[in-house]
Amino acid sequence: MQNYTERGIACPHCGHSIRITLDMSSGDQEFYDDCPACCNAIHLNFQIDSQHKTVNLYVDADDEQIF
């Protein structure tokens, strides 16, 4: 499996199309990035399935409240 992959996502706030590069050499990751169009934080969580050689990417606005 390659260590880097590029994915296209849509900002959950404004819908702007963004290309991000994921570094899979460190395993599963969770991080935030700002949208270049609306400057709101985007929550990104990706999980690597090395058995099936896939990457599952979850994107949300991080404005959901957990009670």
N, C-alpha and C positions, 0 to 999 in steps of 0.2 A: 504494500500500500504506500502511496506517495505521502510525504510529510505535509504538503501544502495543497489546498484546494481552494478554488474561488467560487463563490456562490452569489447569486443575485437575490436580493430581498426587497420588499417594499416597506417603507417606514410605516409603523402601525398608527402614527399620529396624522401624517399628511399624505401618505401614499407614494412619496418620492421613491424612485427606483435607485437602489444602492448596490454596488458590488463590494463584497468583503472577502478578504483572504483569511482562511482558517489554517492555523498551525496545529496539525494533529500529532506532532511529536511529543507533546506533553500530556496526552490523554484527554479525558473529558474536561470541558471547561465551561465556566459561566462568567460572563463579563458584560460591561455596558459600553456602548458607543453612542456618540451624538449624531443625529441626522444633520447632514450639511445644509439641508434646505430649511428646516424649521427649528433646529438646535435643541430639540427635545431628546431625552435619553431613551435609548432602545436597549432593552434587555435581551441578550443573546445567550443561549444555552445550547451547547452541542455535545452529543454523546457519540462515541466511536464504537461501532460494532465490528471488531476485527475478524470475527468468525465469518460474517457475511460481506466484509469489506465495504461497509456503508457508513455514512455519517448522517445522524439525525440532528437537524438544526431546528430549534424552537425559538421563535421571535415573538416578543410581546412588548406592550407599552410600559410595563412596570407601574401602571397606575391602578392596578387591581388591588383592593385591600383584602387582607387575610384576617379573618376573625377567629 
